[in-house]
Amino acid sequence: MDNSFMARAIQLSIENVRSGRGGPFGTVVVKDGAIISEATNQVTATNDPTAHAEVLAIRNACKKLGVFDLQGCEIYTSCEPCPMCLGAIYWARLTRVYFANTAADASKVGFDDSAIYREIAQPHAKRQIPMIQMMRKEALAAFREWQDKPNKIGY
């Protein structure tokens, strides 16, 4: 845990608001005591709802290191990660997450993820955006191909 890394994530979040480029979120990825990637929320600047600071910082870190697995790296983020970012953090296998603002703090200023968490717990057909399964038998062919592929790179 290093206050300077969190201070940088917070500074990025403030600068992002002041610049008008995006929301109040900043993130740094750290490896071996050095920042290897930093990013800010770019949702409105890029018209990309997935352009959250954590996701962008993870993408940048992976590109810089030439890997898809960030084990041994830590992430410092100015706010508790949303469900999408939390998923990205787990897929990237970051070693530790440090966050400043809480999800409740974010909710108070208009960034409320509670509906997403409630939706995840609902059966597929009862979600606000219904999820309808189809063509499973045909789609399983790709999984069989993957399972049988001798030179696959697992992740």
C-alpha positions as CSV (number, residue, x, y, z in Angstrom):
1,M,0.0,0.0,0.0
2,D,1.5,3.3,-1.1
3,N,-0.3,6.6,-0.6
4,S,1.6,8.2,-3.5
5,F,-0.1,5.8,-5.9
6,M,-3.5,6.5,-4.6
7,A,-2.8,10.2,-4.6
8,R,-1.9,9.9,-8.3
9,A,-5.2,8.1,-9.0
10,I,-7.1,10.8,-7.1
11,Q,-5.2,13.6,-8.9
12,L,-6.1,12.0,-12.3
13,S,-9.8,11.9,-11.3
14,I,-9.8,15.6,-10.3
15,E,-7.9,16.6,-13.5
16,N,-10.3,14.6,-15.6
17,V,-13.3,16.5,-14.2
18,R,-11.6,19.9,-14.6
19,S,-10.6,19.1,-18.2
20,G,-14.1,18.1,-19.2
21,R,-12.8,14.8,-20.7
22,G,-14.8,12.5,-18.5
23,G,-16.1,11.4,-15.1
24,P,-14.4,11.7,-11.7
25,F,-12.4,8.5,-11.9
26,G,-8.7,7.8,-12.1
27,T,-6.6,4.6,-11.9
28,V,-3.0,3.5,-11.9
29,V,-1.6,0.0,-12.2
30,V,1.6,-0.6,-10.3
31,K,4.3,-3.3,-10.7
32,D,7.4,-3.7,-8.6
33,G,6.8,-0.3,-7.0
34,A,6.4,1.7,-10.2
35,I,3.4,3.0,-12.1
36,I,3.2,1.1,-15.4
37,S,-0.2,2.4,-16.5
38,E,-2.6,5.2,-15.7
39,A,-6.0,6.1,-17.1
40,T,-9.0,8.2,-16.5
41,N,-12.7,7.7,-17.3
42,Q,-13.2,8.4,-21.0
43,V,-16.9,7.3,-21.4
44,T,-18.2,10.6,-22.7
45,A,-15.0,11.6,-24.5
46,T,-15.0,8.5,-26.6
47,N,-18.7,7.6,-26.6
48,D,-17.7,4.2,-25.2
49,P,-19.6,3.0,-22.1
50,T,-16.8,0.5,-21.4
51,A,-14.1,3.3,-21.2
52,H,-13.9,3.3,-17.4
53,A,-10.5,4.2,-15.9
54,E,-9.9,0.7,-14.5
55,V,-10.6,-1.0,-17.8
56,L,-8.4,1.5,-19.8
57,A,-5.6,1.2,-17.2
58,I,-5.7,-2.6,-17.4
59,R,-5.6,-2.5,-21.3
60,N,-2.7,-0.1,-21.2
61,A,-0.8,-2.2,-18.7
62,C,-1.3,-5.4,-20.6
63,K,-0.2,-3.7,-23.9
64,K,2.9,-2.2,-22.2
65,L,3.9,-5.5,-20.6
66,G,2.9,-7.7,-23.6
67,V,0.8,-9.9,-21.4
68,F,-2.9,-10.7,-20.7
69,D,-2.3,-11.6,-17.0
70,L,-1.4,-8.9,-14.5
71,Q,-0.4,-11.2,-11.6
72,G,2.1,-9.3,-9.5
73,C,0.5,-6.0,-10.3
74,E,-1.7,-3.9,-8.1
75,I,-4.4,-1.4,-9.0
76,Y,-5.1,1.9,-7.3
77,T,-8.4,3.5,-8.2
78,S,-10.1,6.6,-7.0
79,C,-13.4,4.7,-6.5
80,E,-14.6,1.3,-5.6
81,P,-14.8,-0.6,-9.0
82,C,-18.2,-1.1,-10.6
83,P,-19.3,-4.6,-11.6
84,M,-17.7,-4.3,-15.1
85,C,-14.4,-3.1,-13.8
86,L,-14.4,-5.7,-11.0
87,G,-14.9,-8.4,-13.6
88,A,-12.0,-7.0,-15.6
89,I,-9.8,-6.9,-12.5
90,Y,-10.5,-10.6,-11.8
91,W,-9.9,-11.6,-15.5
92,A,-6.6,-9.7,-15.4
93,R,-5.7,-11.4,-12.2
94,L,-4.4,-8.3,-10.4
95,T,-2.9,-9.1,-7.1
96,R,-4.6,-6.4,-5.0
97,V,-7.1,-3.6,-5.4
98,Y,-6.9,-0.3,-3.5
99,F,-9.8,2.1,-3.7
100,A,-10.6,5.5,-2.2
101,N,-14.3,6.5,-2.7
102,T,-16.9,3.8,-2.0
103,A,-19.8,2.7,-4.3
104,A,-22.1,4.5,-1.9
105,D,-20.1,7.8,-2.4
106,A,-20.4,7.3,-6.2
107,S,-24.1,6.7,-5.9
108,K,-24.6,10.0,-4.2
109,V,-23.2,11.9,-7.2
110,G,-25.0,9.9,-9.9
111,F,-22.9,6.8,-10.5
112,D,-25.2,4.1,-9.0
113,D,-24.3,0.5,-9.7
114,S,-26.8,-1.1,-7.3
115,A,-29.3,-1.8,-10.1
116,I,-26.6,-3.8,-11.9
117,Y,-25.9,-5.9,-8.9
118,R,-29.6,-6.6,-8.4
119,E,-30.0,-7.5,-12.1
120,I,-27.2,-10.0,-11.9
121,A,-29.1,-11.9,-9.2
122,Q,-32.3,-12.1,-11.3
123,P,-33.1,-15.1,-13.5
124,H,-32.3,-14.3,-17.1
125,A,-35.9,-13.8,-18.3
126,K,-36.8,-11.5,-15.4
127,R,-34.0,-8.9,-16.0
128,Q,-34.8,-5.5,-17.3
129,I,-32.9,-6.5,-20.5
130,P,-34.1,-10.0,-20.9
131,M,-31.5,-12.6,-21.8
132,I,-32.7,-15.3,-24.1
133,Q,-30.7,-18.4,-24.7
134,M,-30.7,-19.8,-28.2
135,M,-28.6,-22.2,-30.4
136,R,-26.7,-23.7,-27.5
137,K,-26.1,-27.0,-29.3
138,E,-24.5,-25.3,-32.3
139,A,-22.5,-22.9,-30.1
140,L,-21.0,-25.8,-28.1
141,A,-19.0,-26.7,-31.2
142,A,-16.6,-23.8,-30.5
143,F,-16.1,-25.1,-26.9
144,R,-15.4,-28.6,-28.2
145,E,-12.9,-27.2,-30.7
146,W,-11.2,-25.2,-27.8
147,Q,-11.2,-28.2,-25.6
148,D,-9.5,-30.4,-28.3
149,K,-7.0,-27.8,-29.4
150,P,-3.6,-29.0,-28.4
151,N,-1.7,-25.7,-28.7
152,K,-4.2,-23.4,-27.0
153,I,-3.1,-20.6,-24.8
154,G,-5.2,-20.8,-21.7
155,Y,-6.4,-17.8,-19.7
